[in-house]
Amino acid sequence: MMRNEASKNSQVTQTKGPSGPRQRGRKPTKRDVVDLRTILIHCAQAVAVDDRRTANELSKQIRQHSEPNGDGTQRLAHCFADGLEARLAGTGSQLYHKLVAKRTTASDMLKAYHLYLAACPFKRLSHFLSNQTILSMIKNAKKVHIIDFGIYFGFQWPCLIRRLSKREGGPPVLRITGIDVPQPGFRPTERIEETGQRLAEYARKFGVPFEYQGIASKWETIRVEDLKVGKDEVVIVNCLYRFRNLIDETVAVDSPRNRVLNTIRQVNPAIFIHGIVNGSYSVPFFITRFREALFHFSALFDMLETTVPRDDAQRSLIERDLFGREALNVIACEGSDRVERPETYKQWQVRNLRAGFIQAPLNQDIVMKAKAKVKDIYHKDFVIDEDSGWLLQGWKGRIIYAISTWKPNKS
């Protein structure tokens, strides 16, 4: 139903230029036909050399032809213009921290999450692959300990809890250690504790014995003993798409990425499920980074434009509070303030091997089910592929996410 509504988006675009409705039969004027992406790149070049006059002129042009409720390209341009203006004014870090501190309620996030699940397979497929892998590892386990780096609202786990409640012979004792960075403000552990309370309530409802530990701290400062791993537990480490927020070697020689991977290896999990954002927009050179970010976010905005109606409030929340916040950080922040630093899955492959892991092959039965789900439910332009032991997910040929499984190399 949503896709049928969204298909009207393209019809609206054909009859409406950026400056309002266009009568059929009238030749498009220069005002109607604007290559926003090219103007954005020219504006970024002006910002890079601090040519304020040119940057301001181009920024005005972008503002004229873009709006937060327009088509996908106009929404993307509006969001990137915010980033360029903040970089030019030197206010990127303050703006970003203000956005991070903004409290979005769990119920609002859940509505947006539901929309995201309906619009695209990325989250659903990742959770399916992760949960199925966990279930295959713990068939007869009496105690299971999941260590989730980047638990956020914990939306992945109710589905697993429900599956465990139906396990033949009864459910195991389930422990979840939820790890996330502290929230800004007076209550840094509030969200992580609320996540634990919701999961505990859910487990009680389904009769699954449950324990929860929340850790709100910088990931690289967490030691193995903080995780309180029991001898008789099957330990699973799960991290989906949040390693990109750890500082890399361009900022710190002793990279937090490697330190966290080292901690995970020392925990000696039965399996480490690792999902990554596949991007090349973490390079130090601003123009190269801007171009790569433009390609990456263009795919995301285009995907929502194709699958979700324009007037959907949750679409605006995703574009503004998730994609917009990330783009602002990439464009307007530098040094340790720039926390959006994705690498490609091939770079992660090398990093994980160097950190002392060996890749565990993906369960082909799970992969086949995942691919069938995407084919049945989602738009034909979603890409699902495999390469070097990674399950790749993307849109119109651009790989956006990748997921793989790893074990500590005992040798």
Contacts in CASP RR format, 6 or more apart in sequence:
PFRMAT RR
TARGET T0000
AUTHOR 0000-0000-0000
METHOD contacts of the structure
MODEL  1
MMRNEASKNSQVTQTKGPSGPRQRGRKPTKRDVVDLRTILIHCAQAVAVD
DRRTANELSKQIRQHSEPNGDGTQRLAHCFADGLEARLAGTGSQLYHKLV
AKRTTASDMLKAYHLYLAACPFKRLSHFLSNQTILSMIKNAKKVHIIDFG
IYFGFQWPCLIRRLSKREGGPPVLRITGIDVPQPGFRPTERIEETGQRLA
EYARKFGVPFEYQGIASKWETIRVEDLKVGKDEVVIVNCLYRFRNLIDET
VAVDSPRNRVLNTIRQVNPAIFIHGIVNGSYSVPFFITRFREALFHFSAL
FDMLETTVPRDDAQRSLIERDLFGREALNVIACEGSDRVERPETYKQWQV
RNLRAGFIQAPLNQDIVMKAKAKVKDIYHKDFVIDEDSGWLLQGWKGRII
YAISTWKPNKS
2 118 0 8 1.000
2 119 0 8 1.000
2 307 0 8 1.000
2 308 0 8 1.000
2 309 0 8 1.000
2 312 0 8 1.000
3 307 0 8 1.000
3 379 0 8 1.000
5 309 0 8 1.000
6 305 0 8 1.000
6 306 0 8 1.000
6 307 0 8 1.000
6 308 0 8 1.000
6 309 0 8 1.000
8 309 0 8 1.000
9 71 0 8 1.000
9 305 0 8 1.000
9 306 0 8 1.000
9 309 0 8 1.000
9 310 0 8 1.000
12 71 0 8 1.000
12 310 0 8 1.000
13 71 0 8 1.000
15 21 0 8 1.000
15 22 0 8 1.000
15 24 0 8 1.000
16 22 0 8 1.000
17 28 0 8 1.000
17 32 0 8 1.000
18 31 0 8 1.000
18 32 0 8 1.000
18 34 0 8 1.000
18 64 0 8 1.000
18 65 0 8 1.000
18 66 0 8 1.000
18 67 0 8 1.000
18 74 0 8 1.000
19 31 0 8 1.000
19 32 0 8 1.000
19 64 0 8 1.000
19 65 0 8 1.000
22 28 0 8 1.000
22 32 0 8 1.000
34 61 0 8 1.000
34 65 0 8 1.000
36 62 0 8 1.000
36 65 0 8 1.000
36 66 0 8 1.000
36 73 0 8 1.000
36 74 0 8 1.000
36 76 0 8 1.000
36 77 0 8 1.000
37 73 0 8 1.000
37 77 0 8 1.000
37 294 0 8 1.000
37 298 0 8 1.000
39 58 0 8 1.000
39 61 0 8 1.000
39 62 0 8 1.000
39 77 0 8 1.000
40 62 0 8 1.000
40 77 0 8 1.000
40 80 0 8 1.000
40 81 0 8 1.000
40 84 0 8 1.000
40 290 0 8 1.000
40 294 0 8 1.000
41 287 0 8 1.000
41 290 0 8 1.000
41 291 0 8 1.000
41 294 0 8 1.000
42 54 0 8 1.000
42 58 0 8 1.000
43 54 0 8 1.000
43 55 0 8 1.000
43 58 0 8 1.000
43 59 0 8 1.000
43 62 0 8 1.000
43 81 0 8 1.000
43 84 0 8 1.000
44 84 0 8 1.000
44 286 0 8 1.000
44 287 0 8 1.000
44 290 0 8 1.000
44 291 0 8 1.000
44 331 0 8 1.000
45 287 0 8 1.000
46 52 0 8 1.000
46 54 0 8 1.000
46 55 0 8 1.000
46 58 0 8 1.000
47 55 0 8 1.000
47 84 0 8 1.000
47 87 0 8 1.000
47 88 0 8 1.000
47 286 0 8 1.000
48 286 0 8 1.000
48 287 0 8 1.000
50 88 0 8 1.000
52 88 0 8 1.000
55 84 0 8 1.000
55 88 0 8 1.000
56 88 0 8 1.000
59 81 0 8 1.000
59 84 0 8 1.000
59 85 0 8 1.000
59 88 0 8 1.000
62 77 0 8 1.000
62 78 0 8 1.000
62 80 0 8 1.000
62 81 0 8 1.000
63 78 0 8 1.000
63 81 0 8 1.000
65 74 0 8 1.000
65 77 0 8 1.000
66 73 0 8 1.000
66 74 0 8 1.000
66 75 0 8 1.000
66 77 0 8 1.000
66 78 0 8 1.000
66 81 0 8 1.000
67 74 0 8 1.000
67 75 0 8 1.000
67 78 0 8 1.000
68 75 0 8 1.000
68 78 0 8 1.000
68 79 0 8 1.000
68 316 0 8 1.000
68 319 0 8 1.000
68 320 0 8 1.000
69 75 0 8 1.000
69 310 0 8 1.000
69 311 0 8 1.000
69 316 0 8 1.000
70 310 0 8 1.000
71 305 0 8 1.000
71 310 0 8 1.000
72 301 0 8 1.000
72 302 0 8 1.000
72 304 0 8 1.000
72 305 0 8 1.000
73 298 0 8 1.000
73 301 0 8 1.000
73 302 0 8 1.000
73 305 0 8 1.000
75 301 0 8 1.000
75 305 0 8 1.000
75 319 0 8 1.000
76 294 0 8 1.000
76 297 0 8 1.000
76 298 0 8 1.000
76 301 0 8 1.000
79 297 0 8 1.000
79 301 0 8 1.000
79 319 0 8 1.000
79 320 0 8 1.000
79 323 0 8 1.000
79 324 0 8 1.000
79 327 0 8 1.000
79 328 0 8 1.000
80 293 0 8 1.000
80 294 0 8 1.000
80 297 0 8 1.000
80 327 0 8 1.000
80 331 0 8 1.000
82 324 0 8 1.000
82 328 0 8 1.000
83 92 0 8 1.000
83 327 0 8 1.000
83 328 0 8 1.000
83 331 0 8 1.000
83 332 0 8 1.000
84 331 0 8 1.000
84 332 0 8 1.000
86 92 0 8 1.000
86 95 0 8 1.000
86 328 0 8 1.000
86 331 0 8 1.000
86 332 0 8 1.000
87 331 0 8 1.000
87 332 0 8 1.000
90 332 0 8 1.000
91 332 0 8 1.000
92 328 0 8 1.000
92 332 0 8 1.000
92 333 0 8 1.000
92 337 0 8 1.000
93 332 0 8 1.000
93 333 0 8 1.000
93 337 0 8 1.000
95 328 0 8 1.000
95 332 0 8 1.000
96 325 0 8 1.000
96 328 0 8 1.000
96 329 0 8 1.000
96 332 0 8 1.000
96 333 0 8 1.000
96 337 0 8 1.000
97 184 0 8 1.000
99 321 0 8 1.000
99 325 0 8 1.000
99 328 0 8 1.000
100 184 0 8 1.000
100 325 0 8 1.000
101 183 0 8 1.000
101 184 0 8 1.000
101 185 0 8 1.000
102 321 0 8 1.000
104 317 0 8 1.000
104 321 0 8 1.000
106 153 0 8 1.000
106 194 0 8 1.000
106 198 0 8 1.000
108 317 0 8 1.000
109 153 0 8 1.000
110 153 0 8 1.000
110 155 0 8 1.000
111 314 0 8 1.000
111 317 0 8 1.000
112 314 0 8 1.000
112 317 0 8 1.000
112 318 0 8 1.000
112 321 0 8 1.000
112 322 0 8 1.000
113 123 0 8 1.000
113 153 0 8 1.000
113 155 0 8 1.000
114 314 0 8 1.000
115 308 0 8 1.000
115 312 0 8 1.000
115 314 0 8 1.000
115 315 0 8 1.000
115 318 0 8 1.000
116 122 0 8 1.000
116 123 0 8 1.000
116 318 0 8 1.000
117 123 0 8 1.000
117 124 0 8 1.000
119 303 0 8 1.000
119 304 0 8 1.000
119 307 0 8 1.000
119 308 0 8 1.000
119 315 0 8 1.000
120 303 0 8 1.000
120 304 0 8 1.000
120 307 0 8 1.000
120 378 0 8 1.000
120 382 0 8 1.000
120 395 0 8 1.000
121 373 0 8 1.000
121 374 0 8 1.000
121 377 0 8 1.000
121 378 0 8 1.000
121 382 0 8 1.000
121 384 0 8 1.000
121 393 0 8 1.000
122 393 0 8 1.000
122 394 0 8 1.000
122 400 0 8 1.000
122 401 0 8 1.000
123 155 0 8 1.000
124 373 0 8 1.000
125 370 0 8 1.000
125 373 0 8 1.000
125 374 0 8 1.000
125 384 0 8 1.000
125 391 0 8 1.000
125 393 0 8 1.000
126 240 0 8 1.000
126 241 0 8 1.000
126 275 0 8 1.000
126 393 0 8 1.000
126 401 0 8 1.000
126 403 0 8 1.000
127 155 0 8 1.000
127 156 0 8 1.000
127 159 0 8 1.000
127 240 0 8 1.000
128 366 0 8 1.000
128 369 0 8 1.000
128 370 0 8 1.000
128 373 0 8 1.000
129 273 0 8 1.000
129 362 0 8 1.000
129 366 0 8 1.000
129 367 0 8 1.000
129 370 0 8 1.000
129 391 0 8 1.000
129 403 0 8 1.000
130 156 0 8 1.000
130 238 0 8 1.000
130 240 0 8 1.000
130 273 0 8 1.000
130 403 0 8 1.000
131 156 0 8 1.000
131 159 0 8 1.000
131 160 0 8 1.000
131 163 0 8 1.000
132 363 0 8 1.000
132 366 0 8 1.000
132 369 0 8 1.000
133 271 0 8 1.000
133 273 0 8 1.000
133 363 0 8 1.000
133 366 0 8 1.000
133 405 0 8 1.000
134 144 0 8 1.000
134 146 0 8 1.000
134 160 0 8 1.000
134 236 0 8 1.000
134 238 0 8 1.000
134 271 0 8 1.000
134 273 0 8 1.000
135 160 0 8 1.000
135 163 0 8 1.000
135 164 0 8 1.000
136 363 0 8 1.000
136 366 0 8 1.000
137 234 0 8 1.000
137 236 0 8 1.000
137 270 0 8 1.000
137 271 0 8 1.000
138 144 0 8 1.000
138 172 0 8 1.000
138 234 0 8 1.000
138 236 0 8 1.000
138 270 0 8 1.000
141 172 0 8 1.000
141 233 0 8 1.000
141 234 0 8 1.000
142 172 0 8 1.000
142 173 0 8 1.000
142 232 0 8 1.000
143 172 0 8 1.000
143 173 0 8 1.000
143 175 0 8 1.000
143 230 0 8 1.000
143 232 0 8 1.000
143 233 0 8 1.000
143 234 0 8 1.000
144 164 0 8 1.000
144 172 0 8 1.000
144 173 0 8 1.000
144 174 0 8 1.000
144 175 0 8 1.000
144 233 0 8 1.000
144 234 0 8 1.000
144 236 0 8 1.000
145 175 0 8 1.000
145 176 0 8 1.000
145 177 0 8 1.000
145 229 0 8 1.000
145 230 0 8 1.000
145 233 0 8 1.000
145 234 0 8 1.000
145 235 0 8 1.000
145 236 0 8 1.000
146 157 0 8 1.000
146 174 0 8 1.000
146 175 0 8 1.000
146 176 0 8 1.000
146 177 0 8 1.000
146 236 0 8 1.000
146 237 0 8 1.000
146 238 0 8 1.000
147 177 0 8 1.000
147 178 0 8 1.000
147 179 0 8 1.000
147 227 0 8 1.000
147 235 0 8 1.000
147 236 0 8 1.000
147 237 0 8 1.000
147 238 0 8 1.000
147 267 0 8 1.000
147 269 0 8 1.000
148 154 0 8 1.000
148 156 0 8 1.000
148 157 0 8 1.000
148 176 0 8 1.000
148 177 0 8 1.000
148 178 0 8 1.000
148 179 0 8 1.000
148 238 0 8 1.000
148 239 0 8 1.000
149 178 0 8 1.000
149 179 0 8 1.000
149 219 0 8 1.000
149 237 0 8 1.000
149 238 0 8 1.000
149 239 0 8 1.000
149 242 0 8 1.000
149 243 0 8 1.000
149 260 0 8 1.000
149 264 0 8 1.000
150 178 0 8 1.000
150 179 0 8 1.000
150 180 0 8 1.000
150 239 0 8 1.000
150 240 0 8 1.000
150 242 0 8 1.000
151 176 0 8 1.000
151 178 0 8 1.000
151 179 0 8 1.000
151 180 0 8 1.000
151 192 0 8 1.000
151 195 0 8 1.000
151 214 0 8 1.000
152 180 0 8 1.000
152 191 0 8 1.000
152 195 0 8 1.000
153 191 0 8 1.000
153 195 0 8 1.000
154 195 0 8 1.000
154 198 0 8 1.000
154 199 0 8 1.000
156 238 0 8 1.000
156 240 0 8 1.000
157 176 0 8 1.000
157 199 0 8 1.000
157 202 0 8 1.000
158 199 0 8 1.000
158 202 0 8 1.000
161 174 0 8 1.000
161 199 0 8 1.000
161 202 0 8 1.000
161 203 0 8 1.000
161 206 0 8 1.000
161 208 0 8 1.000
161 210 0 8 1.000
162 206 0 8 1.000
164 171 0 8 1.000
164 172 0 8 1.000
164 174 0 8 1.000
164 206 0 8 1.000
164 208 0 8 1.000
165 171 0 8 1.000
165 206 0 8 1.000
165 207 0 8 1.000
165 208 0 8 1.000
171 206 0 8 1.000
171 207 0 8 1.000
171 208 0 8 1.000
171 209 0 8 1.000
172 209 0 8 1.000
173 209 0 8 1.000
173 210 0 8 1.000
173 211 0 8 1.000
174 203 0 8 1.000
174 208 0 8 1.000
174 209 0 8 1.000
174 210 0 8 1.000
174 211 0 8 1.000
175 210 0 8 1.000
175 211 0 8 1.000
175 212 0 8 1.000
175 213 0 8 1.000
175 233 0 8 1.000
176 196 0 8 1.000
176 199 0 8 1.000
176 210 0 8 1.000
176 211 0 8 1.000
176 212 0 8 1.000
176 213 0 8 1.000
177 212 0 8 1.000
177 213 0 8 1.000
177 214 0 8 1.000
177 215 0 8 1.000
177 227 0 8 1.000
177 228 0 8 1.000
178 192 0 8 1.000
178 195 0 8 1.000
178 196 0 8 1.000
178 212 0 8 1.000
178 213 0 8 1.000
178 214 0 8 1.000
178 215 0 8 1.000
179 214 0 8 1.000
179 215 0 8 1.000
179 217 0 8 1.000
179 219 0 8 1.000
179 222 0 8 1.000
180 191 0 8 1.000
180 192 0 8 1.000
180 215 0 8 1.000
180 216 0 8 1.000
181 216 0 8 1.000
181 217 0 8 1.000
181 218 0 8 1.000
181 219 0 8 1.000
181 245 0 8 1.000
182 188 0 8 1.000
182 189 0 8 1.000
182 216 0 8 1.000
182 217 0 8 1.000
183 189 0 8 1.000
183 190 0 8 1.000
183 191 0 8 1.000
183 216 0 8 1.000
188 216 0 8 1.000
189 214 0 8 1.000
189 216 0 8 1.000
192 214 0 8 1.000
192 215 0 8 1.000
192 216 0 8 1.000
193 214 0 8 1.000
196 212 0 8 1.000
196 214 0 8 1.000
199 210 0 8 1.000
199 212 0 8 1.000
200 210 0 8 1.000
200 212 0 8 1.000
203 209 0 8 1.000
203 210 0 8 1.000
204 210 0 8 1.000
213 228 0 8 1.000
215 222 0 8 1.000
215 226 0 8 1.000
215 227 0 8 1.000
218 256 0 8 1.000
219 246 0 8 1.000
219 256 0 8 1.000
219 260 0 8 1.000
220 246 0 8 1.000
220 256 0 8 1.000
220 259 0 8 1.000
220 260 0 8 1.000
222 260 0 8 1.000
222 263 0 8 1.000
223 263 0 8 1.000
224 263 0 8 1.000
224 266 0 8 1.000
224 267 0 8 1.000
227 267 0 8 1.000
229 235 0 8 1.000
229 267 0 8 1.000
234 270 0 8 1.000
235 267 0 8 1.000
235 268 0 8 1.000
235 269 0 8 1.000
235 270 0 8 1.000
236 269 0 8 1.000
236 270 0 8 1.000
236 271 0 8 1.000
236 272 0 8 1.000
236 273 0 8 1.000
237 264 0 8 1.000
237 267 0 8 1.000
237 269 0 8 1.000
237 271 0 8 1.000
237 272 0 8 1.000
237 273 0 8 1.000
238 272 0 8 1.000
238 273 0 8 1.000
239 272 0 8 1.000
239 273 0 8 1.000
239 274 0 8 1.000
239 275 0 8 1.000
240 273 0 8 1.000
240 275 0 8 1.000
240 403 0 8 1.000
241 275 0 8 1.000
241 276 0 8 1.000
241 277 0 8 1.000
241 401 0 8 1.000
243 257 0 8 1.000
243 260 0 8 1.000
243 274 0 8 1.000
243 275 0 8 1.000
243 276 0 8 1.000
243 348 0 8 1.000
244 276 0 8 1.000
244 277 0 8 1.000
244 282 0 8 1.000
244 340 0 8 1.000
244 341 0 8 1.000
244 342 0 8 1.000
244 343 0 8 1.000
245 339 0 8 1.000
245 340 0 8 1.000
245 341 0 8 1.000
246 255 0 8 1.000
246 256 0 8 1.000
246 257 0 8 1.000
246 260 0 8 1.000
246 341 0 8 1.000
247 255 0 8 1.000
247 256 0 8 1.000
247 257 0 8 1.000
247 336 0 8 1.000
247 339 0 8 1.000
247 341 0 8 1.000
248 255 0 8 1.000
248 257 0 8 1.000
248 282 0 8 1.000
248 341 0 8 1.000
248 343 0 8 1.000
249 255 0 8 1.000
250 282 0 8 1.000
250 284 0 8 1.000
251 335 0 8 1.000
251 336 0 8 1.000
257 351 0 8 1.000
258 351 0 8 1.000
258 354 0 8 1.000
258 355 0 8 1.000
261 351 0 8 1.000
261 352 0 8 1.000
261 355 0 8 1.000
261 356 0 8 1.000
261 357 0 8 1.000
262 355 0 8 1.000
264 272 0 8 1.000
265 355 0 8 1.000
265 356 0 8 1.000
265 357 0 8 1.000
265 408 0 8 1.000
268 408 0 8 1.000
269 407 0 8 1.000
269 408 0 8 1.000
270 407 0 8 1.000
271 360 0 8 1.000
271 405 0 8 1.000
271 406 0 8 1.000
271 407 0 8 1.000
272 357 0 8 1.000
272 405 0 8 1.000
272 406 0 8 1.000
272 407 0 8 1.000
272 408 0 8 1.000
273 403 0 8 1.000
273 405 0 8 1.000
273 406 0 8 1.000
274 348 0 8 1.000
274 352 0 8 1.000
274 403 0 8 1.000
274 404 0 8 1.000
274 405 0 8 1.000
274 406 0 8 1.000
275 401 0 8 1.000
275 402 0 8 1.000
275 403 0 8 1.000
275 404 0 8 1.000
276 342 0 8 1.000
276 343 0 8 1.000
276 345 0 8 1.000
276 348 0 8 1.000
276 401 0 8 1.000
276 402 0 8 1.000
276 403 0 8 1.000
277 342 0 8 1.000
277 400 0 8 1.000
277 401 0 8 1.000
278 342 0 8 1.000
278 344 0 8 1.000
278 345 0 8 1.000
278 392 0 8 1.000
278 399 0 8 1.000
278 400 0 8 1.000
278 401 0 8 1.000
278 402 0 8 1.000
279 292 0 8 1.000
279 296 0 8 1.000
279 342 0 8 1.000
279 343 0 8 1.000
279 344 0 8 1.000
279 400 0 8 1.000
280 292 0 8 1.000
280 342 0 8 1.000
280 343 0 8 1.000
280 344 0 8 1.000
281 289 0 8 1.000
281 290 0 8 1.000
281 292 0 8 1.000
281 293 0 8 1.000
281 296 0 8 1.000
281 330 0 8 1.000
281 340 0 8 1.000
281 342 0 8 1.000
282 289 0 8 1.000
282 338 0 8 1.000
282 340 0 8 1.000
282 341 0 8 1.000
282 342 0 8 1.000
282 343 0 8 1.000
283 289 0 8 1.000
283 292 0 8 1.000
289 330 0 8 1.000
290 330 0 8 1.000
290 331 0 8 1.000
293 327 0 8 1.000
293 330 0 8 1.000
293 331 0 8 1.000
295 398 0 8 1.000
296 398 0 8 1.000
296 400 0 8 1.000
297 323 0 8 1.000
297 326 0 8 1.000
297 327 0 8 1.000
299 394 0 8 1.000
299 395 0 8 1.000
299 396 0 8 1.000
299 398 0 8 1.000
299 400 0 8 1.000
300 323 0 8 1.000
300 395 0 8 1.000
300 400 0 8 1.000
301 319 0 8 1.000
301 323 0 8 1.000
302 395 0 8 1.000
302 396 0 8 1.000
303 381 0 8 1.000
303 395 0 8 1.000
304 315 0 8 1.000
304 318 0 8 1.000
304 319 0 8 1.000
306 379 0 8 1.000
306 381 0 8 1.000
307 379 0 8 1.000
308 315 0 8 1.000
309 315 0 8 1.000
326 340 0 8 1.000
329 337 0 8 1.000
329 338 0 8 1.000
329 339 0 8 1.000
329 340 0 8 1.000
330 338 0 8 1.000
330 340 0 8 1.000
333 339 0 8 1.000
343 351 0 8 1.000
345 387 0 8 1.000
345 388 0 8 1.000
345 390 0 8 1.000
345 392 0 8 1.000
345 399 0 8 1.000
345 402 0 8 1.000
345 404 0 8 1.000
346 388 0 8 1.000
348 402 0 8 1.000
349 359 0 8 1.000
349 388 0 8 1.000
349 390 0 8 1.000
349 404 0 8 1.000
352 359 0 8 1.000
352 406 0 8 1.000
353 359 0 8 1.000
356 408 0 8 1.000
356 409 0 8 1.000
357 406 0 8 1.000
357 407 0 8 1.000
357 408 0 8 1.000
357 409 0 8 1.000
358 406 0 8 1.000
358 407 0 8 1.000
358 408 0 8 1.000
358 409 0 8 1.000
359 389 0 8 1.000
359 404 0 8 1.000
359 405 0 8 1.000
359 406 0 8 1.000
360 405 0 8 1.000
360 406 0 8 1.000
360 407 0 8 1.000
361 389 0 8 1.000
361 405 0 8 1.000
362 386 0 8 1.000
362 389 0 8 1.000
362 391 0 8 1.000
362 404 0 8 1.000
362 405 0 8 1.000
367 386 0 8 1.000
367 391 0 8 1.000
370 384 0 8 1.000
370 391 0 8 1.000
371 384 0 8 1.000
374 382 0 8 1.000
374 384 0 8 1.000
381 395 0 8 1.000
381 396 0 8 1.000
382 393 0 8 1.000
382 394 0 8 1.000
382 395 0 8 1.000
383 392 0 8 1.000
383 393 0 8 1.000
383 394 0 8 1.000
383 395 0 8 1.000
383 396 0 8 1.000
383 397 0 8 1.000
383 398 0 8 1.000
383 399 0 8 1.000
384 391 0 8 1.000
384 392 0 8 1.000
384 393 0 8 1.000
384 394 0 8 1.000
385 391 0 8 1.000
385 392 0 8 1.000
385 399 0 8 1.000
386 392 0 8 1.000
389 404 0 8 1.000
390 402 0 8 1.000
390 403 0 8 1.000
390 404 0 8 1.000
391 402 0 8 1.000
391 403 0 8 1.000
391 404 0 8 1.000
392 399 0 8 1.000
392 401 0 8 1.000
392 402 0 8 1.000
393 399 0 8 1.000
393 400 0 8 1.000
393 401 0 8 1.000
393 402 0 8 1.000
393 403 0 8 1.000
394 400 0 8 1.000
394 401 0 8 1.000
END
